[in-house]
């Protein structure tokens, strides 16, 4: 028991004893008796007021106690069921690895957790057109929608707009309004460089007709004799240069045709009457004056947009890969032709060698028989008969 808890009982005892000392008494015996009575009233032994209350000396931790041979639970699995409403950022499925893949309007975190990218309803589905075995989780705006959407269907977006019927006023070309003002005005611009454009067109046509003739004249004649390595290389180089010239001529002609179309388009402009009684062109017509959508601006190397630039690069890369593949196939075909020529040459040389060996062998056999006949004629003494017999044998 702490000393602080004994302060009040002792203070009471001392106060009561002091009051008794201040009272007028006759003898010291009365004073001692008063002190003894005051201490007796304290009841130190067994008194709850003096004994106090015992508190815990060690603070309880209150930590999460893990059972033996176990770890903290990871709490994986589905957090939202099918057709359940979620908002942006809600966790739909927590996993290790891609058991489920993100589908329509969902994203996947770096720990493979799938979140909702929009506010809508959860859908668990499969898409055989994307992958035959994968299973996906998507979010749709309407609970009655079914995933996956059909191929080519418009993308569904929630923009917060309300469908309002559009008011369309159709004006006939060249018509005149009630006030006598025409609805459209067509302007045909005539420039001074029109004859030059026609001259360029004629020259381009002449070039187009002349280039095939020149290409036919420049075509190398196929060698009649056996081909060697240098002849094959020269033929390949000439073929490559010819293809490059044809490609440049075709590109130049297409550029000239495009410039001619753009010049004609710029020369004919249609202005329409507006609500403020002014004439101006439509926005799509103004945009086409600059260039076709997704193409390059005529006369420059710049593309209309970043997407168009990436698209053109992708197309050029695909064309380049296809050209490389085509060249590899052609090279393999030429290599096979050359190997066939080499095999035929080797077979022909082998036959010639075989015939030469057979001729040499026959000549050696005839010479041997002639020598044997001569020896037989000398031994027999009858040269004529032996010689005739030897000739008959041969």
C-alpha contacts under 8 A as a table, 3 or more apart, distances in Angstrom:
res1	aa1	res2	aa2	distance
1	X	5	X	7.20
1	X	51	X	6.72
1	X	52	X	6.87
1	X	54	X	7.86
2	X	5	X	5.57
2	X	6	X	7.22
3	X	6	X	5.28
3	X	7	X	6.81
4	X	7	X	5.46
5	X	8	X	7.13
5	X	50	X	6.93
5	X	51	X	7.93
5	X	52	X	6.47
6	X	9	X	5.75
6	X	10	X	6.30
6	X	50	X	5.97
7	X	10	X	5.43
7	X	11	X	5.97
8	X	11	X	5.02
8	X	12	X	6.23
9	X	12	X	5.21
9	X	13	X	6.31
9	X	42	X	7.02
9	X	49	X	7.78
9	X	50	X	6.66
10	X	13	X	5.04
10	X	14	X	6.10
11	X	14	X	5.18
11	X	15	X	6.06
12	X	15	X	5.15
12	X	16	X	6.15
13	X	16	X	5.28
13	X	17	X	6.20
13	X	38	X	6.04
13	X	39	X	6.46
13	X	42	X	6.90
14	X	17	X	5.11
14	X	18	X	6.08
15	X	18	X	5.16
15	X	19	X	6.24
16	X	19	X	5.21
16	X	20	X	6.39
16	X	38	X	6.77
17	X	20	X	5.11
17	X	21	X	6.24
17	X	34	X	6.88
17	X	35	X	5.68
17	X	38	X	6.32
18	X	21	X	4.93
18	X	22	X	6.27
19	X	22	X	5.21
19	X	23	X	6.60
20	X	23	X	5.35
20	X	31	X	7.35
20	X	34	X	6.69
21	X	24	X	7.65
21	X	31	X	6.36
25	X	28	X	7.78
25	X	30	X	6.80
25	X	31	X	7.36
26	X	30	X	7.52
27	X	30	X	5.83
27	X	31	X	7.21
28	X	31	X	5.16
28	X	32	X	6.47
29	X	32	X	5.31
29	X	33	X	6.21
30	X	33	X	5.08
30	X	34	X	6.23
31	X	34	X	5.17
31	X	35	X	6.50
32	X	35	X	5.20
32	X	36	X	6.32
33	X	36	X	5.16
33	X	37	X	6.25
34	X	37	X	5.11
34	X	38	X	6.21
35	X	38	X	5.07
35	X	39	X	6.27
36	X	39	X	5.28
36	X	40	X	6.03
37	X	40	X	4.95
37	X	41	X	6.29
38	X	41	X	5.26
38	X	42	X	6.80
39	X	42	X	5.25
39	X	43	X	7.57
40	X	43	X	6.07
43	X	46	X	6.97
43	X	47	X	5.91
44	X	47	X	5.69
44	X	50	X	6.42
46	X	51	X	7.41
47	X	50	X	5.53
47	X	51	X	6.10
48	X	51	X	4.98
48	X	52	X	6.27
49	X	52	X	5.97
56	X	59	X	7.00
66	X	70	X	6.74
66	X	71	X	6.75
66	X	72	X	7.09
67	X	70	X	5.79
67	X	71	X	7.83
75	X	94	X	7.90
76	X	93	X	7.65
76	X	94	X	5.03
76	X	95	X	5.58
77	X	93	X	5.71
77	X	94	X	5.18
77	X	95	X	6.11
78	X	81	X	6.88
78	X	92	X	6.12
78	X	93	X	4.40
78	X	94	X	6.34
79	X	91	X	6.49
79	X	92	X	5.06
79	X	93	X	5.52
79	X	94	X	7.34
80	X	84	X	6.34
80	X	86	X	7.94
80	X	91	X	7.56
80	X	92	X	5.01
80	X	93	X	7.05
80	X	122	X	7.37
81	X	84	X	5.63
81	X	92	X	7.89
81	X	122	X	6.86
82	X	121	X	7.49
82	X	122	X	5.12
82	X	123	X	5.21
82	X	124	X	6.31
83	X	121	X	5.04
83	X	122	X	4.95
83	X	123	X	6.09
83	X	143	X	6.34
84	X	121	X	5.32
84	X	122	X	5.56
85	X	119	X	7.42
85	X	120	X	5.57
85	X	121	X	4.56
85	X	122	X	6.60
86	X	90	X	6.19
86	X	116	X	7.11
86	X	118	X	7.97
86	X	119	X	5.56
86	X	120	X	5.62
86	X	121	X	6.14
86	X	122	X	7.18
87	X	90	X	5.83
87	X	116	X	6.78
87	X	117	X	7.86
87	X	118	X	6.09
87	X	119	X	3.98
87	X	120	X	6.49
88	X	115	X	7.80
88	X	116	X	5.33
88	X	117	X	5.06
88	X	118	X	4.58
88	X	119	X	5.20
89	X	115	X	5.52
89	X	116	X	5.15
89	X	117	X	6.05
89	X	118	X	7.59
90	X	115	X	5.48
90	X	116	X	5.47
91	X	94	X	7.21
91	X	113	X	7.09
91	X	114	X	6.14
91	X	115	X	4.61
91	X	116	X	6.66
92	X	113	X	7.74
92	X	114	X	5.74
92	X	115	X	5.58
92	X	116	X	6.81
92	X	122	X	7.97
93	X	113	X	5.93
93	X	114	X	5.33
93	X	115	X	7.37
94	X	112	X	7.04
94	X	113	X	4.63
94	X	114	X	6.58
95	X	98	X	7.22
95	X	99	X	7.08
95	X	111	X	7.65
95	X	112	X	5.98
95	X	113	X	5.89
96	X	99	X	7.65
96	X	111	X	6.91
96	X	112	X	6.13
96	X	113	X	7.93
97	X	111	X	7.94
97	X	112	X	5.99
98	X	101	X	5.88
98	X	112	X	6.36
99	X	135	X	7.63
100	X	134	X	7.31
100	X	135	X	5.49
100	X	136	X	5.45
100	X	137	X	6.69
101	X	108	X	7.77
101	X	114	X	7.75
101	X	134	X	7.12
101	X	135	X	6.18
101	X	136	X	4.72
101	X	137	X	6.38
102	X	106	X	5.39
102	X	107	X	5.62
102	X	108	X	6.06
102	X	114	X	6.39
102	X	136	X	5.66
102	X	137	X	5.49
102	X	138	X	6.69
103	X	106	X	5.71
103	X	107	X	7.71
103	X	136	X	5.19
103	X	137	X	5.14
103	X	138	X	4.66
103	X	139	X	7.88
104	X	137	X	7.22
104	X	138	X	4.38
104	X	139	X	5.91
104	X	140	X	7.42
105	X	116	X	6.64
105	X	117	X	5.31
105	X	118	X	6.30
105	X	138	X	5.89
105	X	139	X	5.46
105	X	140	X	7.31
106	X	114	X	6.77
106	X	115	X	5.78
106	X	116	X	4.72
106	X	117	X	4.93
106	X	118	X	7.57
106	X	137	X	7.26
106	X	138	X	5.81
106	X	139	X	6.57
107	X	114	X	5.72
107	X	115	X	5.38
107	X	116	X	6.43
107	X	117	X	6.30
108	X	111	X	7.94
108	X	112	X	5.63
108	X	113	X	5.49
108	X	114	X	4.43
108	X	115	X	6.14
109	X	112	X	5.19
109	X	113	X	5.20
109	X	114	X	6.40
109	X	115	X	7.51
110	X	113	X	7.25
116	X	119	X	7.28
116	X	138	X	7.95
116	X	139	X	6.84
117	X	139	X	7.95
118	X	139	X	7.22
119	X	139	X	7.74
119	X	141	X	7.19
120	X	139	X	5.72
120	X	140	X	5.32
120	X	141	X	4.71
120	X	142	X	7.13
120	X	143	X	7.79
121	X	139	X	5.22
121	X	140	X	5.35
121	X	141	X	6.37
121	X	142	X	7.06
121	X	143	X	5.86
122	X	137	X	7.15
122	X	138	X	5.89
122	X	139	X	4.62
122	X	140	X	6.75
123	X	137	X	5.77
123	X	138	X	5.08
123	X	139	X	5.81
123	X	140	X	7.34
123	X	146	X	7.83
123	X	147	X	7.11
124	X	135	X	7.54
124	X	136	X	6.01
124	X	137	X	4.70
124	X	138	X	6.44
125	X	135	X	6.06
125	X	136	X	5.42
125	X	137	X	6.34
125	X	138	X	7.69
125	X	147	X	6.33
125	X	148	X	7.22
126	X	133	X	7.86
126	X	134	X	6.61
126	X	135	X	4.78
126	X	136	X	5.75
126	X	147	X	7.94
126	X	148	X	7.34
127	X	130	X	5.57
127	X	131	X	6.26
127	X	132	X	7.01
127	X	134	X	7.43
127	X	135	X	7.20
127	X	136	X	7.50
127	X	148	X	6.12
128	X	131	X	5.01
128	X	132	X	4.33
128	X	133	X	7.12
128	X	134	X	7.97
129	X	132	X	6.82
131	X	134	X	5.71
138	X	147	X	7.60
140	X	143	X	6.76
140	X	145	X	6.81
141	X	145	X	7.88
141	X	158	X	7.71
142	X	145	X	5.55
146	X	149	X	6.85
149	X	153	X	6.74
150	X	153	X	5.55
158	X	161	X	7.84
171	X	175	X	6.91
171	X	183	X	6.84
172	X	175	X	5.25
172	X	183	X	7.79
173	X	183	X	7.40
173	X	184	X	6.50
174	X	182	X	6.53
174	X	183	X	6.49
174	X	184	X	5.74
174	X	185	X	7.41
175	X	182	X	5.77
175	X	183	X	5.80
175	X	184	X	7.29
176	X	179	X	7.87
176	X	180	X	5.68
176	X	181	X	5.53
176	X	182	X	4.11
176	X	183	X	5.80
177	X	180	X	5.30
177	X	181	X	5.41
177	X	182	X	5.95
177	X	183	X	6.57
178	X	181	X	7.45
182	X	185	X	7.09
182	X	273	X	7.56
183	X	272	X	5.84
183	X	273	X	5.09
184	X	270	X	6.71
184	X	271	X	5.57
184	X	272	X	4.47
184	X	273	X	6.08
184	X	279	X	7.85
185	X	270	X	5.76
185	X	271	X	5.08
185	X	272	X	6.44
185	X	279	X	7.84
186	X	268	X	7.02
186	X	269	X	5.78
186	X	270	X	4.46
186	X	271	X	6.24
187	X	267	X	7.64
187	X	268	X	5.76
187	X	269	X	5.21
187	X	270	X	6.29
187	X	271	X	7.86
188	X	267	X	5.43
188	X	268	X	4.69
188	X	269	X	6.59
189	X	266	X	7.78
189	X	267	X	4.56
189	X	268	X	6.40
190	X	194	X	7.52
190	X	267	X	6.68
191	X	194	X	5.86
192	X	195	X	7.29
193	X	196	X	5.06
193	X	197	X	6.23
194	X	197	X	5.02
194	X	198	X	6.34
195	X	198	X	5.03
195	X	199	X	6.05
196	X	199	X	4.93
196	X	200	X	6.07
197	X	200	X	5.01
197	X	201	X	6.16
197	X	260	X	7.26
198	X	201	X	4.93
198	X	202	X	6.20
199	X	202	X	5.10
199	X	203	X	6.10
200	X	203	X	5.04
200	X	204	X	5.95
201	X	204	X	4.95
201	X	205	X	6.16
201	X	256	X	7.29
201	X	257	X	7.96
202	X	205	X	5.00
202	X	206	X	6.10
203	X	206	X	4.90
203	X	207	X	5.95
204	X	207	X	4.92
204	X	208	X	5.96
204	X	253	X	6.51
204	X	256	X	7.82
205	X	208	X	4.86
205	X	209	X	6.22
206	X	209	X	5.18
206	X	210	X	5.92
207	X	210	X	4.95
207	X	211	X	5.75
208	X	211	X	5.41
208	X	212	X	7.04
208	X	249	X	7.44
208	X	253	X	7.73
209	X	212	X	6.08
209	X	213	X	7.04
210	X	213	X	5.30
210	X	214	X	6.20
211	X	214	X	4.99
211	X	215	X	5.91
211	X	246	X	7.96
211	X	249	X	7.89
212	X	215	X	4.83
212	X	216	X	5.97
213	X	216	X	5.01
213	X	217	X	6.09
214	X	217	X	4.93
214	X	218	X	5.99
215	X	218	X	4.98
215	X	219	X	6.12
215	X	242	X	7.01
216	X	219	X	5.23
219	X	238	X	8.00
220	X	235	X	7.24
220	X	238	X	7.62
223	X	226	X	7.55
223	X	227	X	7.27
227	X	231	X	6.16
227	X	232	X	6.76
227	X	338	X	7.98
228	X	231	X	5.51
228	X	232	X	6.41
229	X	232	X	5.24
229	X	233	X	6.25
230	X	233	X	5.11
230	X	234	X	6.12
231	X	234	X	5.20
231	X	235	X	6.14
232	X	235	X	5.14
232	X	236	X	6.22
233	X	236	X	5.10
233	X	237	X	6.20
234	X	237	X	5.14
234	X	238	X	6.16
235	X	238	X	5.20
235	X	239	X	6.13
236	X	239	X	5.10
236	X	240	X	6.16
237	X	240	X	5.12
237	X	241	X	6.21
238	X	241	X	5.17
238	X	242	X	6.10
239	X	242	X	5.07
239	X	243	X	6.24
240	X	243	X	5.19
240	X	244	X	6.22
241	X	244	X	5.06
241	X	245	X	6.21
242	X	245	X	5.17
242	X	246	X	6.24
243	X	246	X	5.09
243	X	247	X	6.11
244	X	247	X	5.10
244	X	248	X	6.22
245	X	248	X	5.16
245	X	249	X	6.18
246	X	249	X	5.14
246	X	250	X	6.11
247	X	250	X	5.12
247	X	251	X	6.09
248	X	251	X	5.11
248	X	252	X	6.08
249	X	252	X	5.15
249	X	253	X	6.16
250	X	253	X	5.16
250	X	254	X	6.21
251	X	254	X	5.16
251	X	255	X	6.17
252	X	255	X	5.12
252	X	256	X	6.25
253	X	256	X	5.14
253	X	257	X	6.24
254	X	257	X	5.09
254	X	258	X	6.16
255	X	258	X	5.09
255	X	259	X	6.16
256	X	259	X	5.09
256	X	260	X	6.18
257	X	260	X	5.07
257	X	261	X	6.28
258	X	261	X	5.11
258	X	262	X	6.16
258	X	298	X	7.54
259	X	262	X	5.07
259	X	263	X	6.06
259	X	298	X	6.61
259	X	299	X	7.85
260	X	263	X	5.07
260	X	264	X	6.25
261	X	264	X	5.12
261	X	265	X	6.06
262	X	265	X	4.89
262	X	266	X	6.01
262	X	289	X	7.49
262	X	298	X	7.89
263	X	266	X	5.14
263	X	267	X	6.03
264	X	267	X	4.97
264	X	268	X	6.40
265	X	268	X	5.44
265	X	269	X	7.26
265	X	289	X	7.32
266	X	269	X	6.51
266	X	289	X	6.39
269	X	281	X	7.70
270	X	281	X	6.28
271	X	279	X	5.34
271	X	280	X	4.75
271	X	281	X	4.73
271	X	282	X	7.70
272	X	279	X	5.15
272	X	280	X	5.54
272	X	281	X	6.08
272	X	282	X	7.57
273	X	277	X	5.96
273	X	278	X	5.70
273	X	279	X	4.69
273	X	280	X	6.89
274	X	277	X	5.28
274	X	278	X	5.34
274	X	279	X	6.01
274	X	280	X	7.26
275	X	278	X	7.30
281	X	285	X	6.39
281	X	286	X	6.54
282	X	285	X	5.23
282	X	286	X	6.35
283	X	286	X	5.09
283	X	287	X	6.20
284	X	287	X	4.99
284	X	288	X	6.19
285	X	288	X	5.08
285	X	289	X	6.40
286	X	289	X	5.22
286	X	290	X	7.18
287	X	290	X	5.57
287	X	291	X	6.82
287	X	292	X	7.83
288	X	291	X	4.97
288	X	292	X	5.58
288	X	293	X	7.42
290	X	297	X	6.35
290	X	298	X	7.88
291	X	295	X	6.84
291	X	296	X	6.66
291	X	297	X	5.08
291	X	298	X	6.61
291	X	304	X	7.51
292	X	295	X	5.43
292	X	296	X	7.29
292	X	297	X	7.61
293	X	304	X	6.93
294	X	303	X	7.30
294	X	304	X	5.86
294	X	305	X	6.96
294	X	307	X	7.68
294	X	308	X	4.78
295	X	303	X	6.08
295	X	304	X	6.11
295	X	308	X	6.56
296	X	300	X	7.29
296	X	301	X	6.60
296	X	302	X	5.79
296	X	303	X	4.28
296	X	304	X	5.75
297	X	300	X	5.65
297	X	301	X	6.97
297	X	302	X	6.11
297	X	303	X	6.18
297	X	304	X	6.59
298	X	301	X	7.92
303	X	306	X	7.42
303	X	308	X	6.23
303	X	309	X	5.65
304	X	308	X	6.26
304	X	309	X	7.53
305	X	308	X	5.11
305	X	309	X	6.25
306	X	309	X	4.98
306	X	310	X	6.26
307	X	310	X	5.12
307	X	311	X	5.99
308	X	311	X	4.91
308	X	312	X	6.01
309	X	312	X	5.17
309	X	313	X	6.17
310	X	313	X	5.06
310	X	314	X	6.08
311	X	314	X	5.04
311	X	315	X	6.14
312	X	315	X	5.07
312	X	316	X	6.03
313	X	316	X	5.04
313	X	317	X	6.02
314	X	317	X	5.05
314	X	318	X	6.14
315	X	318	X	5.06
315	X	319	X	6.09
316	X	319	X	5.08
316	X	320	X	6.00
317	X	320	X	5.02
317	X	321	X	6.17
318	X	321	X	5.12
318	X	322	X	6.13
319	X	322	X	5.05
319	X	323	X	6.04
320	X	323	X	5.04
320	X	324	X	6.16
321	X	324	X	5.02
321	X	325	X	6.14
322	X	325	X	5.01
322	X	326	X	6.06
323	X	326	X	4.98
323	X	327	X	6.06
324	X	327	X	5.08
324	X	328	X	6.10
325	X	328	X	5.02
325	X	329	X	6.19
326	X	329	X	5.09
326	X	330	X	6.15
327	X	330	X	5.00
327	X	331	X	5.95
328	X	331	X	4.98
328	X	332	X	6.05
329	X	332	X	5.02
329	X	333	X	6.14
330	X	333	X	4.98
330	X	334	X	6.17
331	X	334	X	5.07
331	X	335	X	6.01
332	X	335	X	4.95
332	X	336	X	6.10
333	X	336	X	5.06
333	X	337	X	6.24
334	X	337	X	4.99
334	X	338	X	6.13
335	X	338	X	5.05
335	X	339	X	6.09
336	X	339	X	4.99
336	X	340	X	6.11
337	X	340	X	5.06
337	X	341	X	6.19
338	X	341	X	4.97
338	X	342	X	6.17
339	X	342	X	4.98
339	X	343	X	6.05
340	X	343	X	5.02
340	X	344	X	6.08
341	X	344	X	5.14
341	X	345	X	6.11
342	X	345	X	5.02
342	X	346	X	6.09
343	X	346	X	5.10
343	X	347	X	6.11
344	X	347	X	5.04
344	X	348	X	6.08
345	X	348	X	5.06
345	X	349	X	6.12
346	X	349	X	5.07
346	X	350	X	6.04
347	X	350	X	5.01
347	X	351	X	6.22
348	X	351	X	5.15
348	X	352	X	6.24
349	X	352	X	5.03
349	X	353	X	6.06
350	X	353	X	5.08
350	X	354	X	6.06
351	X	354	X	4.99
351	X	355	X	6.14
352	X	355	X	5.07
352	X	356	X	6.10
353	X	356	X	5.03
353	X	357	X	6.10
354	X	357	X	5.14
354	X	358	X	6.17
355	X	358	X	5.04
355	X	359	X	6.16
356	X	359	X	5.06
356	X	360	X	6.11
357	X	360	X	5.08
357	X	361	X	6.00
358	X	361	X	5.03
358	X	362	X	6.11
359	X	362	X	5.08
359	X	363	X	6.14
360	X	363	X	5.13
360	X	364	X	6.14
361	X	364	X	5.11
361	X	365	X	6.20
362	X	365	X	5.05
362	X	366	X	6.18
363	X	366	X	5.10
363	X	367	X	6.15
364	X	367	X	5.14
364	X	368	X	6.12
365	X	368	X	5.05
365	X	369	X	6.23
366	X	369	X	5.10
366	X	370	X	6.20
366	X	394	X	7.33
367	X	370	X	5.07
367	X	371	X	6.29
368	X	371	X	5.20
368	X	372	X	6.27
369	X	372	X	5.03
369	X	373	X	6.17
369	X	390	X	7.91
369	X	394	X	7.20
370	X	373	X	5.06
370	X	374	X	6.30
370	X	390	X	7.42
371	X	374	X	5.15
371	X	375	X	6.29
372	X	375	X	5.19
372	X	376	X	6.20
373	X	376	X	5.09
373	X	377	X	6.18
373	X	386	X	7.04
373	X	387	X	6.61
373	X	390	X	5.25
374	X	377	X	5.10
374	X	378	X	6.34
374	X	387	X	7.37
375	X	378	X	5.28
375	X	379	X	6.39
376	X	379	X	5.26
376	X	380	X	6.21
376	X	386	X	6.73
377	X	380	X	5.42
377	X	381	X	6.14
377	X	382	X	5.99
377	X	383	X	4.76
377	X	384	X	7.86
377	X	385	X	7.98
377	X	386	X	4.99
377	X	387	X	6.45
378	X	381	X	5.60
378	X	382	X	7.49
378	X	383	X	6.73
380	X	383	X	7.47
380	X	386	X	7.51
382	X	385	X	5.62
382	X	386	X	5.89
383	X	386	X	5.14
383	X	387	X	5.64
384	X	387	X	5.03
384	X	388	X	6.03
385	X	388	X	5.11
385	X	389	X	6.08
386	X	389	X	5.04
386	X	390	X	6.01
387	X	390	X	4.95
387	X	391	X	6.11
388	X	391	X	5.02
388	X	392	X	6.10
389	X	392	X	5.04
389	X	393	X	6.15
390	X	393	X	4.99
390	X	394	X	6.26
391	X	394	X	5.07
